[in-house]
Amino acid sequence: MNELVAKIKELSNAFFMDAELQTEKGNKAAGTRARKASLELEKLLKEFRKASLEEAKK
């Protein structure tokens, strides 16, 4: 589970950097990367929710 949290943290940092580039500088490629990261984050967060529920049952 620690590995999953680390992946989420890394990907969220990348998302925020790209989102900031898009909003502040109008960088279209950064917007594309941010959207891709948001989809990957969604998947990882769903995995985290499942893992968290399993840990809580122990």
C-alpha positions in Angstrom: 0.0 0.0 0.0 2.9 2.3 0.6 4.0 1.9 -3.0 0.5 2.8 -4.2 0.5 6.0 -2.1 4.0 6.9 -3.4 2.7 6.5 -7.0 -0.4 8.7 -6.3 1.8 11.4 -4.7 4.2 11.3 -7.7 1.5 11.5 -10.3 -0.4 14.2 -8.5 2.7 16.3 -8.3 3.1 15.9 -12.1 -0.6 16.7 -12.6 -0.3 20.0 -10.6 2.9 21.1 -12.5 1.3 20.5 -15.9 -2.0 22.0 -14.9 -0.2 25.1 -13.7 1.7 25.4 -16.9 -1.5 25.2 -18.9 -3.4 27.8 -16.8 -0.6 30.3 -16.4 1.3 30.0 -19.7 -1.3 28.5 -22.0 0.9 25.5 -22.7 -1.4 23.1 -24.7 0.9 20.1 -24.4 0.9 20.5 -20.6 -2.9 20.5 -20.7 -2.8 17.2 -22.5 -0.4 15.7 -20.0 -2.5 17.0 -17.1 -5.6 15.3 -18.5 -3.8 12.1 -19.0 -2.5 12.2 -15.5 -6.0 12.9 -14.1 -7.2 9.7 -15.8 -4.3 7.7 -14.3 -4.9 9.3 -10.9 -8.5 8.2 -11.0 -7.5 4.6 -11.5 -4.9 4.7 -8.8 -7.3 6.3 -6.3 -9.8 3.5 -7.0 -7.1 1.0 -6.3 -6.2 2.8 -3.1 -9.9 2.8 -2.0 -10.0 -1.0 -2.4 -6.7 -1.6 -0.7 -7.7 0.7 2.2 -11.0 -1.1 2.7 -9.1 -4.4 2.8 -6.7 -3.1 5.4 -9.6 -1.8 7.5 -11.1 -5.3 7.5 -8.0 -6.9 9.1 
